[in-house]
């Protein structure tokens, strides 16, 4: 059996562009070609791709992945054990920080300088102080919190209206995308996931793709966030997580 590049991309949940790149750098060279020069992948190629994606999911750069798979002297087990300890600690730290800051952001608690009347005008019946004390107590010493506070302290009522308008517009477009049955790994969904990341960076604090991945996982693991996104459209939280992960893969591979 052999498979086209499109079929393999569908099996593995990666883009055709990613497979082309792996071929170009010699990381995953397809075992065959058609008479027209099109790539054909064997079962052995699929096994190698599965290993590549496993290492990539752990955060290994492509050159290290190649070394692990091609160097007979490399000991993947020992290497993985050391990396696992480091990655576990880093992931735990990022998830905790992401959860606290996201709770604060979604609740609009970033140092909002508005009168009660203005808050109602901007946020309606949402309570912008709901998670403030919890988030500040746990994460008030993080740079992300400090940066969001610095920015938010300068925002006027009109600024907050623009923030809310962007959120409403994005939610409407993402809900339409879910209704249309778009693939989370498709271009339309990943573009909106990137817009989500850039919105946070624009108004609150810089968000790496690694941190954005943590946000995506949190949207389905934390019932408060899942309820928030699923209230926009049922299933949106799970869909958004998939789009965030696919977008990070697309832009960092």
GUPA-360137 format. One record per atom (N, C-alpha, C, O, CB): x, y, z. Coordinates in steps of 0.1 Angstrom, whole numbers, padded with zeros to 4 digits, always signed. Atoms other than C-alpha are relative to their C-alpha. Glycine has a CB too. Layout:
// GUPA-360137
XYZ;...
END
This chain:
// GUPA-360137
+0008-0012+0000;+0000+0000+0000;+0009+0012+0000;+0019+0013+0006;-0009+0000+0012;-0007-0013+0000;+0011+0035-0007;-0011+0011+0000;-0022+0009-0004;+0010+0002-0012;+0010-0010-0002;-0006+0068+0000;+0005+0014-0005;+0017+0016-0005;-0004+0002+0015;-0003-0013+0005;-0007+0103-0015;+0003+0009+0012;+0000+0006+0023;-0011+0006-0009;-0004-0010-0011;+0006+0133+0004;-0013+0006+0006;-0013+0008+0018;+0008+0012-0006;+0012-0005-0006;-0030+0145+0008;-0007-0010+0010;-0012-0006+0020;-0010+0003-0011;+0005+0010-0009;-0041+0112+0023;+0008+0000+0013;+0002-0001+0024;+0000-0014-0007;-0008+0000-0012;-0012+0112+0047;-0003+0012+0009;-0003+0011+0021;+0015-0001-0003;+0003-0013-0007;-0019+0148+0057;-0013-0002+0008;-0015+0002+0020;-0001+0012-0009;+0013+0003-0006;-0055+0137+0065;+0001-0010+0011;-0005-0008+0022;-0010-0005-0010;-0002+0010-0011;-0044+0106+0085;+0006+0007+0012;+0001+0004+0023;+0008-0011-0005;-0008-0005-0011;-0020+0125+0106;-0004+0013+0006;+0000+0017+0017;+0015+0002-0005;+0005-0013-0005;-0038+0158+0110;+0011+0011-0001;+0012+0020+0007;-0004-0001+0015;-0010-0011+0003;-0009+0179+0095;-0003+0005-0013;-0012+0000-0020;+0015-0006+0001;+0002-0006+0013;-0007+0201+0065;+0008-0006-0010;+0019-0012-0007;+0002+0015+0001;-0008+0005+0011;+0005+0191+0031;+0013+0008+0000;+0024+0002-0003;-0007+0002-0014;-0012-0008-0001;+0030+0220+0035;+0010-0005+0009;+0022-0005+0007;-0004+0014+0003;-0009+0006-0010;+0044+0204+0066;+0007-0013-0006;+0019-0014-0004;-0007-0004+0013;-0006+0012+0006;+0050+0171+0048;+0010+0003-0011;+0020-0003-0012;-0011-0009-0006;-0009-0005+0010;+0066+0189+0019;+0013+0005+0006;+0024+0002+0002;-0006+0011-0009;-0011-0005-0007;+0089+0206+0044;+0009-0012+0005;+0021-0011+0004;-0004+0009+0011;-0007+0012-0006;+0098+0173+0061;+0008-0007-0011;+0019-0012-0009;-0009-0010+0007;-0007+0006+0011;+0107+0159+0027;+0012+0008-0004;+0023+0003-0007;-0010-0002-0012;-0011-0009+0005;+0128+0189+0017;+0012+0000+0009;+0024+0001+0005;-0005+0014-0001;-0011+0000-0010;+0149+0187+0049;+0005-0014+0003;+0015-0016+0011;-0003+0006+0013;-0005+0014-0002;+0153+0149+0047;-0005-0007+0012;+0000-0018+0015;+0014+0000+0000;+0005+0006-0012;+0133+0142+0078;-0010-0011-0003;-0010-0022+0004;-0007+0010+0009;+0009+0010+0004;+0106+0122+0061;-0001+0000-0015;-0009+0007-0021;-0015+0002+0006;-0001+0001+0015;+0114+0113+0025;-0009-0012-0004;-0007-0023+0000;+0014-0002-0005;+0009+0011+0004;+0085+0093+0009;+0007-0011-0007;+0017-0009-0014;-0011+0006-0009;-0007+0012+0005;+0094+0058-0001;-0002-0002-0015;+0005-0010-0021;-0005-0012+0007;+0003+0002+0014;+0080+0062-0036;-0004+0013-0007;-0008+0022-0001;-0010-0011-0003;+0005-0011+0009;+0071+0085-0065;-0008-0006-0011;-0005-0017-0016;+0012+0009-0005;+0007+0004+0012;+0046+0083-0093;+0008+0003-0012;+0018+0010-0011;-0014+0006+0000;-0007-0004+0012;+0057+0086-0129;+0000+0015-0002;+0009+0020-0008;-0007-0007-0012;+0000-0015+0002;+0046+0122-0127;+0008+0007+0011;+0008+0019+0012;-0015+0004+0001;-0008-0007-0010;+0068+0128-0097;-0007+0003+0013;-0001+0009+0022;+0006+0012-0005;+0008-0003-0012;+0041+0129-0070;+0005-0010+0011;+0008-0021+0009;-0015-0001-0003;-0004+0007-0012;+0050+0117-0035;-0010-0012+0003;-0022-0010+0002;+0002+0009+0012;+0008+0011-0005;+0038+0083-0024;+0006-0006+0013;+0018-0009+0013;-0002-0012-0011;-0005+0004-0014;+0041+0072+0013;-0003-0015+0003;-0015-0019+0000;-0005+0009+0010;+0002+0014-0004;+0045+0036+0025;-0004-0001+0014;-0004+0009+0022;+0013-0008-0003;+0003+0002-0015;+0034+0021+0058;+0012+0003+0009;+0010+0008+0020;-0004-0015+0002;-0012-0003-0008;+0070+0024+0070;+0001+0015+0001;+0006+0020+0012;+0013-0006-0007;+0000-0014-0001;+0068+0061+0062;-0010+0005+0010;-0007+0015+0017;-0003+0007-0014;+0011-0004-0010;+0036+0064+0082;+0005-0003+0015;+0003+0005+0024;-0013-0007-0002;-0006+0003-0014;+0054+0047+0112;+0010+0011+0004;+0010+0016+0015;+0006-0014+0000;-0010-0010-0003;+0082+0072+0109;-0006+0014+0003;-0002+0021+0012;+0010+0002-0012;+0007-0012-0002;+0058+0101+0107;-0006+0000+0014;-0006+0010+0021;-0011+0002-0011;+0005+0001-0013;+0041+0089+0138;+0010+0003+0011;+0007+0010+0021;-0007-0014+0003;-0011-0003-0010;+0074+0090+0157;+0004+0014-0001;+0006+0021+0010;+0012-0009-0003;-0004-0014+0002;+0082+0124+0143;-0010+0009+0008;-0006+0018+0015;+0000+0005-0015;+0010-0008-0006;+0049+0138+0155;+0000-0002+0015;-0004+0008+0023;-0014-0004-0006;-0001+0002-0014;+0053+0122+0189;+0011+0009+0006;+0009+0016+0016;+0004-0015+0003;-0011-0009-0005;+0087+0140+0194;-0004+0014-0001;+0000+0022+0008;+0013-0003-0007;+0004-0014+0002;+0073+0172+0180;-0010+0005+0011;-0009+0016+0015;-0006+0002-0014;+0010-0003-0011;+0044+0171+0205;+0007+0003+0013;+0002+0011+0021;-0010-0011+0001;-0008-0003-0012;+0070+0170+0232;+0009+0012+0000;+0015+0016+0009;+0009-0012+0003;-0007-0013+0001;+0086+0201+0219;+0014-0001-0006;+0022+0008-0005;+0001+0006+0013;-0013+0002+0005;+0117+0186+0203;+0002+0008-0014;-0007+0007-0022;+0003-0015-0003;-0002-0006+0013;+0132+0207+0174;+0003-0010-0010;+0007-0022-0007;+0012+0010+0001;-0001+0009+0011;+0134+0191+0140;+0014-0007-0001;+0015-0019-0004;-0004+0006-0013;-0013+0006+0001;+0171+0186+0141;+0003-0011+0011;+0009-0021+0008;+0011+0011+0001;-0001+0010-0010;+0169+0167+0174;-0008-0012-0004;-0005-0024-0001;-0004+0005+0013;+0008+0011+0004;+0141+0146+0160;+0007-0009-0010;+0007-0021-0009;-0014+0005-0006;-0008+0008+0010;+0163+0136+0130;+0011-0008+0007;+0013-0019+0003;+0005+0010-0010;-0011+0007-0007;+0191+0127+0154;-0005-0012+0007;+0001-0022+0007;+0007+0010+0010;+0006+0011-0007;+0169+0105+0175;-0004-0011-0009;-0002-0023-0006;-0012+0005+0008;+0005+0010+0009;+0155+0087+0145;+0011-0006-0008;+0010-0018-0012;-0011+0005-0009;-0010+0005+0010;+0187+0083+0124;+0013-0003+0006;+0021-0010+0000;+0002+0011-0010;-0013+0002-0006;+0216+0082+0148;+0000-0013+0008;-0007-0014+0018;+0005+0012+0009;+0000+0013-0007;+0223+0046+0159;+0005+0001+0014;+0001-0008+0022;+0008-0011-0008;-0006-0001-0014;+0242+0058+0189;-0009+0007+0009;-0006+0007+0022;+0013+0007-0001;+0009-0008-0009;+0214+0079+0202;-0009-0010+0009;-0013-0020+0004;-0010+0009-0008;+0008+0008-0009;+0195+0065+0232;-0013+0008+0002;-0014+0016+0012;+0007-0003+0013;+0012-0008-0001;+0159+0078+0228;-0006-0001+0014;-0012+0009+0018;-0010-0005-0010;+0007+0002-0013;+0147+0064+0261;+0006+0010+0011;-0001+0016+0018;+0002-0014+0005;-0006-0009-0010;+0173+0083+0283;-0003+0014-0004;-0006+0023+0005;+0015-0003+0000;+0002-0013+0004;+0169+0114+0262;-0015+0004+0003;-0017+0016+0008;+0002+0002-0015;+0014-0003-0003;+0131+0113+0265;-0003+0002+0015;-0010+0010+0019;-0009-0011-0005;+0002-0001-0014;+0133+0107+0302;+0004+0014+0006;-0003+0020+0014;+0007-0011+0008;-0005-0014-0005;+0154+0139+0308;-0010+0011-0005;-0013+0020+0002;+0014+0002-0005;+0009-0010+0006;+0132+0159+0284;-0014+0000+0007;-0020+0011+0008;-0001-0002-0015;+0014+0001-0006;+0100+0146+0300;+0000+0008+0013;-0010+0015+0016;-0003-0014+0002;+0000-0007-0013;+0110+0160+0334;+0000+0015-0002;-0008+0022+0005;+0012-0004+0008;+0000-0014+0003;+0118+0194+0320;-0013+0005-0006;-0018+0015-0002;+0012+0003-0009;+0013-0005+0007;+0087+0196+0298;-0012-0001+0010;-0020+0008+0009;-0002-0009-0012;+0011+0001-0010;+0064+0184+0326;+0000+0012+0009;-0011+0018+0012;+0001-0013+0008;-0001-0012-0009;+0076+0212+0349;-0004+0012-0008;-0011+0021-0002;+0014+0001+0006;+0003-0012+0008;+0074+0238+0321;-0015+0001-0003;-0021+0011-0002;+0008+0000-0012;+0014+0000+0004;+0039+0227+0310;-0009+0003+0012;-0018+0011+0011;-0004-0014-0005;+0008-0002-0012;+0026+0227+0346;+0000+0015+0003;-0010+0021+0007;+0005-0008+0012;-0001-0015-0003;+0039+0263+0351;-0008+0008-0009;-0015+0017-0005;+0015+0004+0000;+0007-0007+0010;+0025+0275+0319;-0015-0001+0001;-0022+0008-0001;+0004-0004-0014;+0014+0002-0001;-0009+0260+0324;-0006+0007+0012;-0017+0013+0011;-0003-0015+0002;+0005-0008-0012;-0012+0275+0359;-0001+0015-0003;-0011+0022+0000;+0009-0003+0012;+0000-0014+0003;-0002+0309+0346;-0011+0004-0010;-0018+0014-0009;+0014+0004-0005;+0010-0003+0011;-0024+0307+0315;-0014-0001+0006;-0022+0008+0002;+0001-0011-0011;+0013+0001-0006;-0054+0296+0336;-0004+0013+0008;-0015+0018+0006;-0001-0012+0009;+0003-0012-0008;-0051+0325+0360;-0002+0012-0008;-0012+0020-0006;+0011+0002+0011;+0001-0012+0008;-0045+0351+0334;-0012+0000-0009;-0019+0010-0011;+0013+0002-0008;+0012+0001+0009;-0072+0338+0311;-0013+0003+0008;-0022+0009+0003;-0001-0013-0007;+0012-0003-0008;-0098+0338+0339;-0001+0015+0002;-0012+0020+0001;+0002-0007+0014;+0001-0015-0002;-0089+0374+0346;-0004+0007-0013;-0012+0016-0012;+0014+0005+0005;+0003-0007+0012;-0090+0384+0310;-0014-0002-0004;-0021+0008-0008;+0009-0005-0011;+0014+0003+0004;-0123+0367+0302;-0010+0007+0009;-0021+0011+0004;-0003-0015+0000;+0009-0008-0009;-0138+0384+0332;+0002+0015+0000;-0005+0022+0007;+0002-0005+0014;-0003-0014+0002;-0124+0417+0321;+0005+0006+0014;-0001+0017+0018;-0013+0008-0005;-0005-0005-0013;-0105+0422+0354;+0013+0007-0001;+0019+0010+0010;+0001-0012+0010;-0013-0006+0002;-0074+0438+0340;+0001+0014+0004;+0004+0023-0005;+0005-0003-0014;-0001-0014-0004;-0074+0470+0360;-0009+0009-0006;-0005+0021-0010;+0014+0004-0002;+0010-0009+0008;-0105+0484+0344;-0003+0013+0008;-0007+0012+0020;-0013-0008-0003;+0002-0013-0006;-0108+0521+0352;-0014+0005-0005;-0013+0015-0013;+0011+0009-0002;+0013-0004+0004;-0146+0525+0347;-0009+0002+0011;-0008-0004+0022;-0006-0010-0011;+0010-0001-0010;-0175+0538+0367;-0010-0012-0001;-0010-0018-0012;-0007+0014-0002;+0010+0011+0001;-0203+0513+0375;-0009+0001-0012;-0012-0008-0019;-0008+0000+0012;+0008-0002+0012;-0224+0529+0348;+0007-0004-0013;+0001-0010-0022;-0005+0015+0000;-0007+0003+0012;-0197+0526+0322;+0003-0015-0001;+0003-0020-0013;+0014+0008+0000;-0002+0015+0001;-0190+0490+0331;-0012-0007-0005;-0011-0016-0014;+0004-0005+0014;+0012+0006+0005;-0226+0481+0325;-0002+0003-0014;-0006-0006-0022;-0012+0006+0008;+0002-0004+0014;-0226+0500+0292;+0009-0009-0008;+0005-0013-0019;+0004+0015-0001;-0010+0008+0008;-0195+0481+0280;-0003-0015+0001;-0003-0022-0009;+0014+0003+0005;+0000+0015-0002;-0200+0446+0296;-0013-0006+0002;-0015-0018+0004;+0009-0003+0011;+0013+0005-0003;-0237+0444+0302;-0001-0006+0014;+0004+0000+0023;-0004-0011-0011;+0002+0006-0013;-0246+0420+0330;+0012-0009+0004;+0011-0016+0014;-0012-0008+0000;-0012+0008-0005;-0211+0403+0331;+0007+0007+0011;+0008+0020+0011;+0009-0002-0012;-0007-0006-0012;-0192+0409+0363;+0015+0000-0003;+0022-0011-0003;-0002-0008+0013;-0014+0000+0004;-0157+0421+0353;+0010-0002+0011;+0022-0003+0009;+0003+0013-0006;-0009+0002-0011;-0143+0416+0388;-0002-0014+0006;+0003-0017+0017;-0004+0010+0011;+0003+0013-0006;-0155+0380+0393;+0012-0008+0004;+0012-0014+0015;-0007-0008-0011;-0012+0008-0003;-0120+0364+0393;+0012+0008+0004;+0023+0003+0005;+0003-0009-0011;-0011-0009-0002;-0099+0394+0401;+0009-0004+0012;+0021-0005+0011;-0004+0014+0001;-0008+0003-0012;-0089+0386+0437;+0007-0013-0001;+0018-0015+0004;-0010+0000+0012;-0006+0013+0001;-0083+0349+0430;+0012+0001-0009;+0023-0005-0006;-0010-0010-0006;-0011-0001+0010;-0061+0357+0399;+0012+0008+0006;+0023+0005+0004;-0005+0006-0013;-0010-0008-0005;-0042+0385+0416;+0008-0006+0011;+0020-0005+0012;-0005+0014+0005;-0006+0007-0011;-0035+0365+0447;+0010-0011-0005;+0021-0012+0001;-0010-0006+0009;-0008+0011+0005;-0021+0336+0427;+0011+0004-0010;+0022-0001-0010;-0008-0011-0006;-0009-0003+0011;-0004+0353+0398;+0004+0015-0001;+0008+0020-0012;-0007-0004-0013;-0004-0014+0001;+0001+0390+0407;+0014+0003-0002;+0018+0014-0006;-0005+0006+0013;-0014-0002+0002;+0038+0385+0405;+0006-0004-0013;+0018-0004-0016;+0008-0006+0011;-0004+0005+0013;+0039+0372+0369;+0001+0012-0009;-0005+0023-0007;-0009-0010-0006;-0002-0011+0010;+0051+0394+0340;-0013+0002-0008;-0016+0013-0012;+0012-0003-0009;+0012-0001+0008;+0019+0386+0320;-0010+0008+0008;-0017+0017+0002;-0005-0014-0003;+0010-0007-0008;-0003+0399+0349;+0004+0015+0000;-0004+0024-0002;-0001-0006+0014;-0005-0014-0001;+0019+0430+0353;-0002+0008-0013;-0006+0019-0013;+0015+0000+0004;+0001-0007+0013;+0019+0438+0316;-0015+0003-0003;-0018+0014-0008;+0006-0009-0011;+0014-0003+0003;-0019+0434+0313;-0005+0011+0009;-0013+0019+0004;-0008-0013+0003;+0004-0011-0009;-0023+0457+0343;+0004+0013-0005;-0003+0023-0005;+0005-0002+0014;-0006-0012+0005;+0000+0483+0328;-0008+0005-0012;-0012+0017-0013;+0014-0002-0004;+0007-0004+0012;-0019+0483+0295;-0014+0004+0004;-0019+0015-0001;-0001-0012-0010;+0014-0002-0003;-0054+0481+0310;-0002+0013+0007;-0012+0020+0006;-0006-0011+0008;+0001-0012-0008;-0047+0510+0333;-0001+0013-0009;-0006+0023-0004;+0011+0002+0010;+0000-0012+0009;-0044+0533+0303;-0012+0000-0009;-0014+0010-0017;+0013+0000-0009;+0011+0001+0009;-0076+0522+0285;-0012+0008+0005;-0015+0009+0016;-0004-0015-0002;+0012-0007-0003;-0106+0544+0283;-0012-0008-0003;-0011-0020-0007;+0000+0013-0009;+0012+0008+0003;-0142+0534+0280;-0001-0003-0015;-0006-0014-0018;-0012+0009+0004;+0000+0003+0015;-0139+0537+0242;+0009-0012-0004;+0006-0020-0012;+0003+0012-0008;-0009+0011+0002;-0109+0514+0243;-0007-0014+0003;-0006-0023-0004;+0013+0001+0008;+0007+0012-0004;-0129+0488+0262;-0011-0004-0009;-0014-0016-0011;-0005+0001+0015;+0010+0003+0010;-0157+0491+0238;+0006-0006-0013;+0000-0016-0018;-0008+0013-0004;-0007+0006+0011;-0133+0483+0210;+0004-0014+0003;+0002-0023-0006;+0012+0009-0005;-0004+0014-0004;-0120+0453+0229;-0013-0009-0001;-0012-0020-0007;+0005+0000+0014;+0012+0008+0000;-0156+0440+0234;-0005-0002-0014;-0010-0012-0017;-0010+0007+0009;+0005+0001+0013;-0165+0447+0198;+0008-0010-0008;+0002-0018-0016;+0000+0014-0008;-0008+0010+0007;-0136+0427+0185;-0003-0014+0005;-0004-0024-0003;+0015+0003+0003;+0003+0013-0006;-0145+0398+0209;-0014-0004-0006;-0015-0016-0011;-0001+0001+0015;+0014+0004+0005;-0182+0399+0197;+0001-0004-0015;-0005-0014-0019;-0009+0012+0002;-0001+0003+0015;-0172+0400+0160;+0007-0013-0002;+0003-0021-0010;+0008+0011-0007;-0007+0013+0002;-0147+0371+0164;-0009-0011+0004;-0009-0022-0003;+0012+0000+0009;+0009+0011-0004;-0173+0350+0183;-0010-0003-0010;-0014-0014-0013;-0006+0004+0014;+0011+0002+0011;-0199+0356+0156;+0006-0008-0012;+0000-0017-0017;-0005+0014-0004;-0006+0006+0011;-0175+0346+0129;+0004-0015+0003;+0003-0024-0006;+0012+0007-0005;-0004+0014-0004;-0162+0315+0148;-0013-0009+0001;-0012-0020-0003;+0008+0000+0013;+0013+0008-0001;-0198+0304+0155;-0005-0004-0013;-0009-0015-0015;-0011+0008+0008;+0004+0003+0014;-0206+0306+0118;+0009-0011-0006;+0004-0019-0013;+0001+0013-0008;-0009+0010+0005;-0175+0286+0111;-0004-0014+0005;-0003-0024-0002;+0014+0003+0004;+0004+0013-0006;-0186+0258+0135;-0013-0005-0007;-0014-0016-0010;-0002+0002+0015;+0013+0003+0006;-0221+0259+0120;+0002-0006-0014;-0005-0015-0018;-0009+0012+0000;-0003+0005+0013;-0206+0254+0086;+0007-0013-0001;+0009-0018-0012;+0008+0011-0008;-0007+0012-0001;-0188+0223+0097;+0014+0000-0005;+0020-0010-0009;-0008-0010-0009;-0014-0001+0004;-0154+0236+0090;+0010-0008+0009;+0007-0010+0021;+0005+0015+0001;-0010+0008-0007;-0124+0214+0100;+0008+0009+0009;+0013+0019+0004;+0009-0008-0011;-0008-0008-0009;-0106+0227+0131;+0014+0002-0006;+0021+0012-0003;+0001-0006+0013;-0014-0001+0005;-0073+0221+0112;+0000+0007-0013;+0011+0009-0019;+0006-0014-0001;+0001-0007+0013;-0085+0239+0081;+0005+0014+0001;+0007+0020+0012;-0014+0000-0005;-0005-0014+0000;-0073+0273+0070;-0009+0010+0007;-0004+0019+0014;+0003+0004-0014;+0009-0010-0006;-0104+0292+0080;+0000+0000+0015;+0001+0010+0022;-0014-0003-0005;+0000+0002-0015;-0103+0278+0116;+0013+0005+0006;+0013+0012+0016;-0003-0014+0004;-0013-0003-0006;-0066+0282+0121;+0003+0015-0002;+0010+0021+0007;+0011-0008-0007;-0002-0015+0001;-0067+0318+0108;-0007+0007+0011;-0002+0017+0017;-0006+0005-0014;+0008-0006-0011;-0094+0326+0134;+0007-0003+0014;+0007+0005+0023;-0014-0005+0001;-0008+0003-0012;-0072+0308+0161;+0011+0010+0001;+0014+0015+0012;+0005-0014-0001;-0011-0009+0000;-0043+0330+0151;-0005+0014+0004;+0002+0022+0011;+0007+0001-0014;+0006-0013-0003;-0066+0361+0153;-0003+0000+0015;-0001+0011+0021;-0013+0002-0008;+0003+0000-0014;-0076+0350+0188;+0013+0002+0008;+0013+0010+0018;-0005-0014+0004;-0013-0002-0006;-0039+0348+0198;+0005+0014-0001;+0010+0020+0009;+0011-0010-0006;-0005-0014+0002;-0031+0382+0183;-0009+0010+0008;-0004+0021+0011;+0000+0003-0015;+0008-0009-0007;-0061+0398+0200;+0005+0001+0015;+0006+0012+0020;-0015-0005+0000;-0005+0000-0013;-0047+0388+0234;+0013+0008+0001;+0015+0016+0009;+0003-0015+0005;-0012-0007+0001;-0013+0400+0224;-0002+0015-0002;+0006+0023+0003;+0009-0005-0011;+0002-0014+0003;-0027+0433+0211;-0005+0008+0013;+0000+0019+0015;-0010+0001-0011;+0006-0008-0010;-0047+0442+0242;+0005-0003+0014;+0004+0005+0023;-0015-0003+0000;-0003+0004-0014;-0032+0423+0272;+0015-0003+0002;+0022+0004+0009;-0008-0012+0003;-0014+0004-0002;+0002+0405+0269;+0004-0009-0011;-0005-0015-0018;+0002-0007+0014;-0005+0009+0011;+0024+0386+0244;-0003-0014+0004;-0002-0019+0015;+0015+0003-0002;+0004+0014-0002;+0013+0350+0239;+0008-0008-0010;+0006-0007-0022;-0015-0002-0001;-0007+0009+0009;+0037+0324+0225;-0009-0010-0005;-0020-0012+0001;+0012-0006+0007;+0009+0011+0005;+0023+0295+0205;+0000-0011+0011;-0010-0018+0012;+0006-0005-0013;+0000+0011-0011;+0033+0272+0234;-0010+0004+0010;-0018-0005+0015;+0014-0001+0006;+0010-0004-0010;+0012+0293+0258;-0014-0001-0006;-0023-0005+0001;+0003+0014+0005;+0013+0001+0006;-0016+0294+0233;-0005-0014+0000;-0017-0017+0001;+0000+0006-0014;+0004+0014-0001;-0016+0256+0232;-0006-0003+0014;-0016-0010+0015;+0012-0009-0003;+0006+0003-0014;-0021+0256+0270;-0013+0006+0001;-0022+0000+0007;+0010+0007+0010;+0013-0006-0001;-0050+0280+0266;-0010-0009-0007;-0021-0012-0001;+0000+0014-0008;+0009+0009+0007;-0066+0256+0241;-0004-0012+0008;-0015-0015+0008;+0006-0004-0013;+0003+0011-0008;-0063+0227+0264;-0009+0004+0012;-0017-0004+0016;+0013-0007+0005;+0008-0004-0012;-0077+0247+0293;-0014+0003-0004;-0023+0002+0004;+0006+0013+0005;+0014-0003+0004;-0108+0257+0272;-0009-0012+0001;-0021-0011+0002;+0000+0005-0014;+0009+0012-0001;-0120+0221+0274;+0002-0007+0014;-0007-0014+0018;+0004-0010-0011;-0002+0006-0013;-0105+0210+0308;-0006+0008+0011;-0009+0002+0021;+0015-0002+0002;+0005-0008-0010;-0117+0239+0328;-0015+0003-0003;-0018+0009-0014;+0007+0014+0001;+0014-0001+0003;-0155+0238+0330;-0005+0014-0002;-0015+0017-0009;-0008-0007+0011;+0004-0014+0001;-0158+0276+0334;+0003+0005-0014;-0006+0012-0020;+0007+0009+0010;-0004-0004+0014;-0140+0282+0301;-0009-0007-0010;-0013-0002-0020;+0014-0001-0003;+0008+0008+0010;-0158+0254+0283;-0014+0005+0000;-0020+0006-0011;+0000-0015+0005;+0014-0006+0000;-0192+0268+0294;+0000+0013-0007;-0010+0016-0014;-0005+0001+0015;-0001-0014+0006;-0181+0303+0283;-0001-0002-0016;-0009+0005-0022;+0012+0007+0004;-0001+0001+0015;-0172+0292+0247;-0012-0008-0005;-0017-0005-0016;+0013-0007-0004;+0012+0007+0005;-0200+0266+0244;-0013+0007+0001;-0022+0004-0006;-0001-0013+0008;+0012-0008+0000;-0225+0292+0253;-0001+0009-0013;-0012+0012-0017;+0000+0010+0012;+0000-0007+0013;-0215+0310+0221;-0006-0009-0011;-0014-0005-0019;+0014+0005-0004;+0005+0010+0009;-0221+0278+0201;+0004-0014+0006;+0016-0016+0009;+0005+0002-0014;-0003+0013-0006;-0223+0242+0215;+0011-0007-0009;+0011-0007-0021;-0012-0009+0000;-0012+0006+0006;-0190+0224+0207;+0011+0009-0004;+0021+0005-0009;-0005-0007-0012;-0010-0010+0004;-0171+0256+0201;+0013-0002+0008;+0024+0000+0002;-0005+0014+0002;-0012+0001-0008;-0146+0250+0230;+0009-0011-0006;+0021-0009-0008;-0004-0003+0014;-0008+0012+0005;-0135+0216+0216;+0006+0004-0014;+0017+0001-0017;-0008-0012-0001;-0004-0004+0013;-0134+0230+0181;+0012+0010+0000;+0021+0009-0007;-0012+0006-0008;-0010-0010-0001;-0113+0260+0191;+0013-0006+0005;+0024-0002+0000;-0005+0011+0010;-0012+0007-0004;-0088+0238+0209;+0007-0006-0011;+0019-0005-0013;-0003-0011+0011;-0006+0007+0011;-0083+0218+0178;+0006+0011-0010;+0017+0008-0015;-0010-0008-0008;-0005-0010+0009;-0078+0250+0157;+0012+0007+0006;+0022+0009-0002;-0011+0011-0002;-0012-0006-0006;-0053+0265+0182;+0012-0009-0001;+0023-0005-0005;-0003+0003+0015;-0011+0010+0001;-0032+0233+0182;+0005-0001-0014;+0017-0001-0017;-0004-0014+0005;-0004+0001+0014;-0033+0231+0144;+0007+0012-0004;+0016+0012-0012;-0013-0003-0009;-0007-0013+0003;-0024+0268+0141;+0014+0000+0005;+0023+0005-0002;-0009+0011+0005;-0014+0000-0006;+0006+0264+0164;+0009-0009-0008;+0020-0006-0011;-0001-0005+0014;-0007+0009+0009;+0017+0234+0143;+0004+0006-0013;+0015+0005-0018;-0007-0014-0002;-0002-0005+0013;+0013+0252+0111;+0010+0011+0000;+0018+0013-0010;-0014+0006-0005;-0009-0012+0000;+0032+0283+0121;+0014-0002+0007;+0022+0007+0007;-0007+0011+0007;-0012+0003-0007;+0060+0266+0141;+0008-0011-0006;+0019-0014-0002;-0002-0002+0015;-0007+0012+0006;+0068+0236+0119;+0010+0004-0010;+0017-0004-0016;-0011-0009-0006;
END
